[in-house]
Amino acid sequence: MENNQKIILSGIQPSGNLTIGHLAGALTNWQQLQDDYQCFYMIADLHTMTIRQEPSVLRDKTMDTIAMYVACGISPEKSTLFVQSHVPAHSQLQWILSCFTGYSECAKMTQFKDKSQAHSDNINVGLFAYPVLMAADILLYQADLVPIGDDQKQHLELTRNVAQRFNYHYSDTFKIPEPFIPKIGARIMSLQEPTKKMSKSDENEKNIIFLTDSDDQIRNKIKRSVTDSGTEIKCADNKPGITNLLTLLSVSTGNSLINIENNFIGKTYGDLKNTTADAIIEFIKPIRNEYEKIKLDKNYLNNIIKDGMEKANKTAFKTLCKVYKKIGLVQL
């Protein structure tokens, strides 16, 4: 029977432990999308290669990320969970699409400029062509929708431009993907620098709530988190620290920011930190416990990525064959 569900593609790099920011901004939504969409969720290991990786660590983090996907409710029965490098078509299509992408289009990418500054000793061609690989990721699966944050808008726009350019020259081949803005989502900021987004690659782990953190680690990090001048507990542009704590409390409890603000009228920053720490602990604990069980079951994880590899390759190869035929490459 033909599957008429729209297709969603998304992924996370296995470059570190996943954070409460990933849970709030991506994984919770992924879990909720599974019943209404045909979902492909990948471990974007090829994308990590723009920065030098320790091989054994990358292998471990790849498996850990799969385990965390499942612990967060991403079902291998409902969604296709796969490792990007297990599908050769990603790299094959990237080369073809790179021949349809202008140098200036990649050069203007904000992430390329930012990462070039952060890793000035390793400004490689892969970093420059990163958005073309992302375009291949999306277009291979004929994705209708792509969940994105603010930092990925440029990349999706490039994907759309390249797809339209290819379709113009060779007739309709790729779907033109649309951005997917989830109904539920929150931008979680750094605990010590609340004007910056929380990042798993931050060298200062005091800035981050990992989904693997113990109860004590969570409590200590929240206790030491930066607050703001004054005593009023409310969301405001001039109160980034308090706004971040309120957001974390909202994400962890499902309560609205307005209700939370009302509950803290006349209370102290210390009260807010204690309540937020308690809520995050209760929110993360069942996920962490499930993750610890799943990561020990190597056969289960191997079966997930093997099944995902087969499903993803079948879909991706179908698109790649269509592209090869259109551009004149001989196929046997």
N, C-alpha and C positions, 0 to 999 in steps of 0.2 A: 504494500500500500504506500502511495506517495506521501512523503512527509511535507505538509504545507506550512509547518512552523517556520518563522523567520530565524535566520542564523545569527548567532552572536559569537564573536571571537575575542578572547582576552588572555592575558598572561602576566606572569610576574617573574623577574629574574631571580635565580637561586644564589644571590650574591650575599646573603646574610639571613639571620632569623627574621621571620615575619613579625610585624608589630601590630599594636592595636589600631594604628592608622590604616593598615591593610585590611583589617577586619571591618572597621567602620566605613572605609571608603570603597572597598571592592568585594571582599569575600562574603559579607552578609548579603549584598545585592546578588552576587553570583548564585548563592544558594536559593534565593527567592526567584530567580529567573528560570530555573531548571524545568519547571512544570509548563512554562508557556513558550519557551524557545528551544531551538536546537543549539546546544551550547558546546563550543570547543574551548577548553581551558588548557593552556600550555604552560610548561616550565620553560621560560625563555633563556635557555642556557647559552645559545649562540650569541645572544646580545651581551652576555657578560664578558665576552672575549675582547672587547675593546679596552678592558683593563686587565692586566696580567693576573691570572688566577693560579692559586695553588691547586694542582690537579686533584689530590686526595680530598681537599676541602670542598672543591666544586662538586665532586661525585657525591659526597655526604650531604651537602646542602640541597642537591637536586632531589635526592630521596626524601630528605626531611621536608622539603616543600610539598612534595606529593602527599606525604603523611599529614601535613598541616591542612592542605586543601580538604582532605577527607574528614579530618577532625572538625573542621568548620562547617561541615554539612554538604560539601560538594560530592555528589553521589556518582560513582563510576557507572552505575546502572542508568542514570539519567543523562549524564554529560560525558563527553569524550575528554579524558584527561591524558595528556601526552607530553613527551619531552620533545622540544623543538628539533634537536639534532638527530632524532630518530626518523625524521621525515626529510629525506634528501631534497625534495622538491622546493623547500624553502630557499636553499642556497642556489638551486638551479634557476628558479624564477627571479631571484634577486639579480643575477647577472643580466638576464634579459631586460628586466625593468630598469637596470642602471643605464642601459643604452637608450632609454626613453626619458631619462631624468637629466635636467640641465645642471651643470656645475654650480651655477648661481643659486639654484633651488636648495641644494644641500648646504652651500656656504652660508646662507642666511639663517639657518636653523639655530635657535637660541640655545638649545641643549648642546650643540656642537661647540658653540662659543664658550659656554659655561664649563663644559667638561675639558675643553682644551686648556683653559686657565687652571682648572683644578689638577690636571695631569699633564703639565707642560713638558714633562720628560717623555711622554708617550702619545704624541698626537699622530695617530695612525689612520690609514685609509679606511679601516673598518669603522672607526669613530665617525669619520666624515660620511660614510655610506650607510650608517646605522638606519636612517629613515627609509632607505630603499628596502632593506631587509624587513622592516616593519610593514611596508607596503605589501611585500610578498606574503608575509604572514597572513594579512587580512584578505588579500585578493584570492589566495589559493583556495580558501574555504567558501568563497562567494558570500562573504559576510554581509548581511543587511545592516547590522548595527554593531558599533564598537563602543563599549564603555570607556570614556576618557576623562581625564582630569585636565585642568588648565594647561599643564605642562606638555600635553600631548596634542593639543589642537592643531599646531603647525604640522605635525607628522600626519595626522589624518587628512588635512587639507592637501598635503603633497600626494598622499595615496589616491585621493579623489582625482587630482589633476593628472597623475600618471595613468590611471585607469581610463579616464575620458580620452586622453591622448592616444592610448593604445586602441581603444574602441573606434576612434575616429579613423585611424589608419587601416584597421583590420576587421571592422564590423564588431557588433556587440559580442564581447568576450567576457568581460568582468562586470559584476554588479558594482554600482557606485555606492559605497558604504556611507551610512549616515551616523553621526555621533549619537550615542545613547546617554542621556542624562538621567541617572536613576532618581526615583522619587525619594529614596532614603539615601543619605550620604552625609558625611561630615569630614571636614578638613581638620586633622589633628596636628597640632603644632609641637615643636620642641619644648621640653619641660624647662630647660634652662635658657633657651632663646626663643620665646613664644611668638616672635615675628617670623620665624623660619618654620617650614614644614618639617614634621618629624620624619626622619629618614633612617632606614636600617643600616645605611653605610656611614652614619655619623660616627666619628672616632670616639666621641664622648658618650658612653652608654647611659650616663645619667640623664641624657636628653630623651631617652627612648623607653617605652613600655613594650617589651617583647612578649609575644604570646606564650613563650616558654619561661617567663620570669616566675620565681617563687612568690608566695604571699608576702614574705618579708622584703624581698627586692622591690615589689610594687609599692609597698607601704613606705619604704625608705625613699624611693624616687619621688613619690608624690609629696612627702614631707619636706623634701629639699627643693621642690619645684619653685620657680620664680613667680612672685606675685607682683602687685602694683602698689603705687602710693594710694593713700586714702584707705577707707574702711568699707565702702559700699560694695556689695556683691552683686554685680550686674554685668551683662555683656556690653562692651563698648570698645570703640576703636582705640581709646587711650588706656584700656585695661586688657592688653593682650594675654597676660598671665592668668587673670581671673576668668576671662572669656574661654581660654583653653581648658581650665579646670571644669567650668560649667559644661562645656561641650563634652568632655570626657564623662562627666556624670550623666549627662543626657543620653549619650551613646550606651552607657553601661546599664541604665535603668529603663530606657524607653520613655522617660518622662520628658515633657517639653521644657525648653529653656525658660519660658515665661513662668511655668509652675515652679520650677526649681528656684528661680530668682525670688519668687514670692515666699517660698519656704525658708529662705535665708535672710529675710528682712530682720535686722537687729542682731544677726549672728556674726561670728568672727571668721577671718580667713582660716584660722585653725580648725574651726568647725567644718568649713568647706573641704579642707584637705582630708580630714578624718573620714568624712562621709564619702568623698570621692574615692579614696583608697579602698574603703570597704566595698563600694559598688564595683570597682574594677576587679577586685579579687574574686567576687562572686560571679562576675561576668566571664572572666578568663579561666577560672579553675576547671570547669567541666571540659573546656576545649583542651587545656593543657593535659588533663588526665587522659582524655581520649587519644591525644597525640602521642603520649608516652607509650600507650598500649599498641597503637598502630605501627609506630616506627620499629618496634621489636619484631613485627611479623614480616620478615623479608620476603617470604613467598607471596604473601598477599600483595605487597607493594610491587613486586616484580610482575605479578599477573595483571595488576592495574595498568602499568605502563606498557606491557606487551599488548594487551587488548586495545589500549589507546593508540598505540603505534599502528596497529593494523587498521583501525577505523580511520585515523587521520591520514595515513598513506593512501588509502582507497579514495578518499575525497580529494586530496591534494593532487594525486596522480591524474585523476580525471581532468582537472583544470589544466595541469601542465601539458597533457597531451593535446588539449584544445589549442593552447598557446603555440606549441611546437608546430602544429598543422597550419595555423594561421600565418606564421612567419616563414614557413618554408623549410623547416628542419626535417630531414629524412627520419622516419620512424619505421622500425621493423615489426 
